[in-house]
């Protein structure tokens, strides 16, 4: 392994693709030319990290995450980007990494076009010029996002279809608008007709599965459009898929947009808007079904859910099939059963069913048994946390003494007690010791942090254990604290995936 590692980070957003100077080959050329000018180039390992088509407003990018992970492990000596905006456009996060994280791991950061190199700043942060760059990059990104959304909304209101993905039953025409896909449009018509005739969504799903009709996701995958994970489908339609189609007004020729929005600029988290905020464009495209059939089907489906109040129960949204990984259906508040196995009767899932009472009792007994082991380990964990804290204080004191020695050495040189050669020699020795001590402090600090987190986790789990000891049965609060998922297998075998580290 090379003694010095240079990481070249390249980011290209969708908007940047329009500018040739920002292309990946151009960025690569600029970075390699700069890297070759460094004294460390000879014998150095050159790594390249590329995020193509990712926004710079957050750090949820695969390549930058891999880069930061390697930096955290001490495997990177220098990070090089074309400009600071390539690394990130969020002023707070970008500044945090450049000014706090990278110096901690002694990582040099170079932004070529910005003429920014932390090795030349001697611990400075780049001053007000760099601070303004952070803010300008963030403001530019926000401005572009707002303008892009405004332009898209204007095109939507004019009836120009923008989405890349068409709903099941439709395909793109040559002019980019939606038109019925004759391979699947009849399936949509049949689904609505069955619903209008009084069939439930579950019954329709079983019929479609028996007829070996590909699910919407499988059909798209068969056309090379791998938008969804179809590993669990196996030709089996779900009740939820049928309901989603029956609620989609686009099949009547009505185009609906604005159903959801992002939480903030750069975020991928979506929040559903109130229906009053939706934009509806009638007669936007060729309908597959009539409005009358849509309303008939909608009215019939509503009969199955009318007056049904949302049910709250202890393991709600936590119980899954151990064979197919689908959520189990709770029937009549008596049993959990795999709906997938009910439709695809030739699978292992057919045997996945368990009484609600039996499952809740088994989960409770398992959690209580697991919690009993915490009392004996809490004292050890506390002692380990205290020891790590004392060790860190000791190393920090040693580091402080070395820094004080370096200051005193400089004072002796200024006062003429030491000549220049002696001063330089002793300073070089001290700087080596300082680097070693800083590295040791970083390692010990990480260990102390982990030990403290373990101790805090043990306190929390001890409280949970005490509440379990005083409980007679499983409660919703207990499940929400401890359980991420419960998997049920044939013959009532279960596995619990815990939400807290020490229960795992």
Protein Blocks (a to p, Z undefined) as FASTA:
>chain_A
ZZbdcdddddddfklmmpmklpmklmmmmmmmmmmmpmklnopacdddddehiafkbccb
fklmmmmmmmmnopafbdcdfblmlmoccfklmmmmmmmmmmmnopacddfklopafkln
nopanijmlmmmmmmmmmmmmmmmmmmmmmmmmmmmnopafbfbdcehiacdfkopacdd
fklmmmmmmmmmmmmnopafklmmmmmmmnopacfklmmmmnopafbccklnnopacfkl
mmmmmmmmklnopacehkbccfbghiabdcdddfklpccdehkbccfbdfklmmmmmmmm
mmmmgoiacdddfkgokaccfklopacddehhlaccdfklmmmmmbfklmgccdfklmmm
mmmmmmmmmmmmmmmmmmmmmmmmmmmmmmmmmmmmmmmmmmmmmmmmmmmmmnomacfk
lmmmmmmmmmmmmmmmmmmmmmmmmmmmmmmmmmmmmmmmmmmmmmmmmpcbdcfklmmm
mmmbdcddehhiacdddfbfklZZ
